[in-house]
Amino acid sequence: MKIYWTKQKSDSKTLAAAALKLYCGASDTLCHNDRGRPYFKNTDIRISISHSGDIWLCALGRNETGIDIERITDRNHLKIAERFFTPEETGFVKSNGADGFFRLWVRKEAYVKYMGEGISYGLDSFSLSDGIRLSDEYGDAVFREIDFGENFKCAVCTAKEEFSWEQIETEEMHI
């Protein structure tokens, strides 16, 4: 898997086309299924896209993947956790504050993207914390956090047996 990122103003289709060209030299059309999951019309390359603030990300690989980035903002993290997370995860947020909330949120979003379901899957239908720490695995999936500085939290999710990745800043994407 390769993760391409840019701070250039973009949109999903433009970013996906540029990343696919860098990844394997191919051109293809980005489509979305009925749940909003992006896919390429004519290639079997898997894709996940996320953006927050001025950062755009695109994860490409041969296996299912999910990626999410969130700019850290001031909001009522505990209230959101109580509404959308499991009791164990809410306990983790209580103990770890905003940092814990965003670390957990990006993992959960990355997982539902990996599953191809989106948030309608139900963020409280699975738990990524025992209340004390975050899980690095869930089922056949693994999570890794990616550092984009103190103002962002980012996580990628993919299959255990296929986890390796390369992060590439893409100023040369010509978006």
N, C-alpha and C positions, 0 to 999 in steps of 0.2 A: 504494500500500500504506500502511496505517496500522498502527502498533504501539501497542497499549494495554497499560498496566502498572499494577499496584497492589501495595500492601503489605498489603492486607486479606486475611485468611484466606479462601481460596476453594477451588474445585475446577474441573476443566476445563469441565464443562457450564455451571456458573453463570457463569464468566468469559466463555466463548464467547457465551452468550446476551446478557450485558450489553454486550460489545464489538460484537456484531452490531447491537444496537439503536442504539448510538452511531454506528456506521459508516454504516448506511443506513436505520435506522428499522424494520428487519424483525425478525420473530421466526421462529425455526426450531429444529429439533431437531438436536442434535449427535450424529452417529453415528461409527463407526469401521469401516474396512474390515478384511479378514482379516489385514493386516500392522500394524494398529493406527493407521493414518493417519486423523486426524479429518477429517470433512466434514459439510456441512450437507445435510440430507435434501432440501430443496425450493428451495435457492438455488444459484447458481453461484459464490458467493463462496468463495475459497480461504482456508484457515486453517492456522495452525501455533501450537502452544501449548508453553510451557516454564515451568518454575519451579525455583527453587533458593533455599534459605534462606527468607526472607520475601518474595521478589519473584516475582510471577506475570506472565507476558507472553502476549500474544495478537497475532499478526500476521494481518491480514486484507487481501485484495486480489483483483483479478480474475485474477491469474496464480499459478502454483504458487509457494509460498514455504516457507522453513524458518527456524526461529529456535531458538536455544539460549542458555541462561544457566547458568553454573556459579559457585557460591560457591567461592572459592579456599580450599583446605584443604591441610593438610600430609599428603602421601602420597608414595610412591615413584614419582615422575613418570617417571623413566627406565625403570624396570621395566615400567610400564604402556605407555610408548611403544614399547619393544622388543617387547612382545607384540602391540600393536594397530596400530602405525603402520608406514609404509614405512621403509627404511633412511635415505632422505634426511630424512624427517620426524624420525626418531630423532636424527639429527645436529643438526637444528634445536633439538630439546629439550636435547641435551647442551650446546649453545652458549648457550641462552637460559633454561635452568632452568624453574622453576615458571611464570613468566610466559609463556614460550614454549609450554609444555605446554598451559596453559589456553586461550591464544589459538588454538592449533591445534585443540584438542579441540572448542571451540564451533563453529568453522568446519566441521569434519568432521561433527558432529552436525547442524548446520543444513543441510549439503548432503544428507545421507541423508534428512532430512525433506523437503527440496525434491524429491528424487527419488521420495519416497513409499515408501521401502524400509525405513527404520529401520536399526538397527545390524547386523541380519542381512545387510545389503548387503555387509558386510566393510569395515571402516575401512582395511584395508591394500590394498584393491583399487583405490585411487586415491591420488594424492599431491598435497598442497597446499603443498609446500615443495621447494625445490631444495637444502635443507640450510643455506642462508644466510638466506633470507627467505621470508615467507609469500606465497602467490599471492592476488591480489585477484580473480582470475577462474579458472574451470575449466569447459571446454566452453562451454555457453551460459549459465553462471551467473556471478553476481558476488557478492562478499561485502563486507559493511561491519560494522565493529565498532561497538558501541553502549556508551557509557560509563555504568556504574552504580556508579561509585566504585571504590576500590582493592581492595575485597573480592570483586568479581565480574568475570567476563569474559562478554561477550555478543557474538554475531554473528548476522546475518541473511543469508539467501541467497535470491536471486530471479533471474529472467531478465534478461540484460544490457539488452535493449532496453526493458524496462519499469521500470528501477530508479529509483524516487523514493519517498521515504517520509516519514512524519510520526510523531513519537513523542509520545504523549499520556499524561500521568499521569492516572489515572482514579479519583480519590477520589470522583467523582460517580457511579461505576458502581452504587452501591446494591446491592452484593453482600451 
